[in-house]
Amino acid sequence: MVDRKRLINTFVKYTKIDTTSDPESKTTPSTPGQLDLAKLVLEDLIAAGADDCEMSKGGFIFATIKSNIPHDHPAYGKVPVIGLLSHLDTSFDAPGKDVKARFVENYKGGDIEYPAKPGLKLTPENAPHLKNCIGHTIITSDGTTLLGGDDKAGIAVIVELAHYMKDNNDDLHGDIRIAIIPDEEIGVGTEKLDLKKFGADVAYTIDGGEMGEIDIESFNGFMGKIRVEGFSAFPGYGKGIYLNASQVLAKFISKMDDRRWPQNASGRDPIWWVANLRGEIGHAEMDIYLRDFELEGIEKQKSILAGIKKELLKEFPKAKIDIDIKETYKNYKYELDKDPRVVEYAKEAMKRIGLTPKLNYVRGGNDSCHLCFRGLISTNLFIGMQNMHSLNEWNTVETIEAALKTVISLANVWVERSK
């Protein structure tokens, strides 16, 4: 049996360390709290019996759970090295300091209030998955911070896996390589991960959503800037001369299709959004983000933006408008399909512990995207995080425990299917 109490206590211990990442930082990790957590995780992995435990420059933790397959077993020497990854940092979208985890046992439905944040509620309306968690023990923060399950719950699962494998030698597994990385939330963790040192043949990130989910597809992500040059003149005598670049940029936004704004889209709908608008009379610019599951859809979005530019230049012929958009990441389904075992074995592992696998497409990106396109086939498994990056973030004890059982079962499946 898994040690549920130790698993959850480890998770709560990790949430108490502020590891909010900083997108403006030039260092790795971007914040010192991530190093504090990395040192603690390293100590815990050593105590759990993992081998080859080390922390490399930048706060990257590596460790190994060594194979226990007997020499005379048909799978000996045939099981790929399985990589497991989680990340140290939490999102900068909500406070991450002084997290105080709260437990609502035997949830019976309805709203959950936050004593430290009057007026804030976790409800079936803002957290629809609550209805599937009747009887669970719900974990939230006190309402003044995020919880940090994204992804400290994943780290706790990996640490507890090391404990379990040490204490249960009958559960056969090949070599399992562990990487705990910084700065996932600002998109640089896997970019700086030394894949040669990691040494995995295939990998799973433990950083997903509701129980049973396997992420098999993601958005294609593109981002860029739209810049407008106007013409500054004394406003009182500006007729025929004055051209406010900020006004032109505002009009550009007004012509963008409302159906594509994030608040109006769901499922497989594409989205776009703008951020960091800044401008004066002579110059204005903004960041723009494009997302679509299909690359053809991204090209369509670019074409629409080019059409808006053309239309505005007719209205403001003195303006200069520049649209510069580059790829950030691709839908990793293109790479994941090259080795179907990664998803199929995860599905089988879940079925064996009584879960129904849910193949999920991610309306965003994740570390598996970057790993796949760096040549390491990877997918993302559930850890239970809900309403992440917010004061309303929550998880359940049962889901975190199920994530641990899934990874144990997954290691067994790889052995059985590698004979």
PyMOL commands that set and color helices and strands:
alter all, ss='L'
color gray80, all
select helices_A, chain A and resi 4-15+32-47+128-132+149-167+195-198+235-237+245-254+258-260+262-264+295-315+333-336+341-352+367-373+397-416
alter helices_A, ss='H'
color red, helices_A
select strands_A, chain A and resi 51-56+60-65+82-87+102-104+112-113+121-122+138-140+176-181+202-208+213-218+220-229+271-279+283-292+320-329+358-362+378-382+394-396
alter strands_A, ss='S'
color yellow, strands_A
deselect
rebuild
show_as cartoon
